[in-house]
Amino acid sequence: MDTLLQDLRYALRILARSPGFAVVVILTLALGVGVNTAFFSVANFVVLRPLPVRDPDQLLVLAMREQATSEILDVSYPDFLDYRKQTSAFSDMLAYKLGLDGFDDG
């Protein structure tokens, strides 16, 4: 513990001798802490939080695939309504549309 206090005093003396360097060090640390806090806040909100559904492990994604090219196609809203009306395999269904940027258009 004694060595730690000596090292801390020495570091403070060196920083006091060159205030410009001290300001750069403090700003760098503050920026690093701020960026990490912002990143993990966003990551927690977008990726880590649980889904607002009762049984998220039972969620499924239905999609259409073109036979010739195996390309995954969007399901039209009228087709979705038909699937929803005619199936009893699911407790409920919902549709979503991704925008060009990958986020929901609303």
C-alpha positions as a LaTeX table, in Angstrom:
\begin{tabular}{lrrr}
\hline
Residue & $x$ (\AA) & $y$ (\AA) & $z$ (\AA) \\
\hline
Met1 & 0.00 & 0.00 & 0.00 \\
Asp2 & 2.90 & 2.30 & 0.78 \\
Thr3 & 4.38 & 1.81 & $-2.69$ \\
Leu4 & 1.04 & 2.64 & $-4.29$ \\
Leu5 & 0.83 & 5.93 & $-2.41$ \\
Gln6 & 4.41 & 6.80 & $-3.42$ \\
Asp7 & 3.63 & 6.03 & $-7.06$ \\
Leu8 & 0.47 & 8.14 & $-6.91$ \\
Arg9 & 2.35 & 11.11 & $-5.40$ \\
Tyr10 & 5.06 & 10.77 & $-8.03$ \\
Ala11 & 2.48 & 10.68 & $-10.85$ \\
Leu12 & 0.74 & 13.78 & $-9.49$ \\
Arg13 & 4.08 & 15.66 & $-9.24$ \\
Ile14 & 4.94 & 14.78 & $-12.87$ \\
Leu15 & 1.49 & 15.88 & $-14.06$ \\
Ala16 & 1.76 & 19.14 & $-12.07$ \\
Arg17 & 5.07 & 19.94 & $-13.81$ \\
Ser18 & 3.51 & 19.72 & $-17.26$ \\
Pro19 & $-0.11$ & 20.94 & $-17.12$ \\
Gly20 & $-0.60$ & 20.63 & $-20.91$ \\
Phe21 & 0.21 & 16.93 & $-20.78$ \\
Ala22 & $-2.04$ & 16.55 & $-17.73$ \\
Val23 & $-4.96$ & 18.12 & $-19.61$ \\
Val24 & $-4.41$ & 15.76 & $-22.57$ \\
Val25 & $-4.29$ & 12.74 & $-20.24$ \\
Ile26 & $-7.45$ & 13.76 & $-18.39$ \\
Leu27 & $-9.36$ & 14.50 & $-21.62$ \\
Thr28 & $-8.24$ & 11.21 & $-23.15$ \\
Leu29 & $-9.42$ & 9.27 & $-20.11$ \\
Ala30 & $-12.73$ & 11.18 & $-20.01$ \\
Leu31 & $-13.32$ & 10.59 & $-23.72$ \\
Gly32 & $-12.52$ & 6.88 & $-23.39$ \\
Val33 & $-14.87$ & 6.44 & $-20.44$ \\
Gly34 & $-17.63$ & 8.43 & $-22.19$ \\
Val35 & $-17.38$ & 6.51 & $-25.47$ \\
Asn36 & $-17.38$ & 3.15 & $-23.69$ \\
Thr37 & $-20.38$ & 4.13 & $-21.59$ \\
Ala38 & $-22.30$ & 5.28 & $-24.66$ \\
Phe39 & $-21.40$ & 2.15 & $-26.64$ \\
Phe40 & $-22.42$ & $-0.28$ & $-23.91$ \\
Ser41 & $-25.63$ & 1.65 & $-23.21$ \\
Val42 & $-26.62$ & 1.32 & $-26.87$ \\
Ala43 & $-25.50$ & $-2.31$ & $-27.00$ \\
Asn44 & $-27.52$ & $-3.09$ & $-23.88$ \\
Phe45 & $-30.61$ & $-1.41$ & $-25.33$ \\
Val46 & $-30.35$ & $-2.99$ & $-28.79$ \\
Val47 & $-28.73$ & $-6.38$ & $-28.27$ \\
Leu48 & $-28.66$ & $-7.47$ & $-24.65$ \\
Arg49 & $-32.10$ & $-6.58$ & $-23.33$ \\
Pro50 & $-34.67$ & $-9.39$ & $-23.39$ \\
Leu51 & $-37.38$ & $-9.34$ & $-26.02$ \\
Pro52 & $-40.75$ & $-8.03$ & $-24.82$ \\
Val53 & $-42.53$ & $-11.34$ & $-25.45$ \\
Arg54 & $-43.64$ & $-14.08$ & $-23.12$ \\
Asp55 & $-41.67$ & $-16.98$ & $-24.69$ \\
Pro56 & $-38.84$ & $-15.56$ & $-26.85$ \\
Asp57 & $-37.38$ & $-19.03$ & $-27.43$ \\
Gln58 & $-40.52$ & $-19.95$ & $-29.39$ \\
Leu59 & $-40.28$ & $-17.11$ & $-31.95$ \\
Leu60 & $-40.05$ & $-18.05$ & $-35.62$ \\
Val61 & $-39.40$ & $-16.12$ & $-38.81$ \\
Leu62 & $-41.39$ & $-17.09$ & $-41.89$ \\
Ala63 & $-40.04$ & $-16.15$ & $-45.30$ \\
Met64 & $-40.59$ & $-16.96$ & $-48.94$ \\
Arg65 & $-37.80$ & $-18.38$ & $-51.11$ \\
Glu66 & $-37.71$ & $-18.26$ & $-54.88$ \\
Gln67 & $-37.26$ & $-21.80$ & $-56.20$ \\
Ala68 & $-35.00$ & $-20.99$ & $-59.14$ \\
Thr69 & $-32.46$ & $-18.79$ & $-57.34$ \\
Ser70 & $-33.07$ & $-19.61$ & $-53.66$ \\
Glu71 & $-33.36$ & $-15.86$ & $-53.05$ \\
Ile72 & $-35.29$ & $-14.92$ & $-49.92$ \\
Leu73 & $-38.23$ & $-12.70$ & $-50.85$ \\
Asp74 & $-40.44$ & $-10.33$ & $-48.91$ \\
Val75 & $-43.89$ & $-11.61$ & $-48.01$ \\
Ser76 & $-46.60$ & $-9.25$ & $-49.19$ \\
Tyr77 & $-49.07$ & $-7.93$ & $-46.66$ \\
Pro78 & $-52.05$ & $-9.66$ & $-48.32$ \\
Asp79 & $-50.12$ & $-12.96$ & $-48.20$ \\
Phe80 & $-49.35$ & $-12.36$ & $-44.53$ \\
Leu81 & $-53.05$ & $-11.78$ & $-43.82$ \\
Asp82 & $-53.88$ & $-15.05$ & $-45.62$ \\
Tyr83 & $-51.26$ & $-16.98$ & $-43.60$ \\
Arg84 & $-52.54$ & $-15.48$ & $-40.38$ \\
Lys85 & $-56.15$ & $-16.31$ & $-41.22$ \\
Gln86 & $-55.54$ & $-19.88$ & $-42.42$ \\
Thr87 & $-53.05$ & $-21.25$ & $-39.88$ \\
Ser88 & $-53.69$ & $-22.56$ & $-36.41$ \\
Ala89 & $-50.09$ & $-23.65$ & $-35.81$ \\
Phe90 & $-49.12$ & $-20.35$ & $-34.17$ \\
Ser91 & $-50.64$ & $-18.53$ & $-31.22$ \\
Asp92 & $-50.18$ & $-15.22$ & $-33.06$ \\
Met93 & $-48.36$ & $-13.71$ & $-36.01$ \\
Leu94 & $-47.00$ & $-10.28$ & $-36.76$ \\
Ala95 & $-45.39$ & $-8.64$ & $-39.78$ \\
Tyr96 & $-42.57$ & $-6.13$ & $-39.96$ \\
Lys97 & $-40.82$ & $-4.24$ & $-42.72$ \\
Leu98 & $-37.17$ & $-3.29$ & $-42.64$ \\
Gly99 & $-36.20$ & 0.00 & $-44.23$ \\
Leu100 & $-33.17$ & 0.58 & $-46.42$ \\
Asp101 & $-30.99$ & 1.26 & $-43.37$ \\
Gly102 & $-32.02$ & $-2.02$ & $-41.70$ \\
Phe103 & $-34.27$ & $-0.39$ & $-39.12$ \\
Asp104 & $-38.02$ & $-0.44$ & $-38.84$ \\
Asp105 & $-39.78$ & 2.26 & $-40.89$ \\
Gly106 & $-42.59$ & 2.46 & $-38.39$ \\
\hline
\end{tabular}
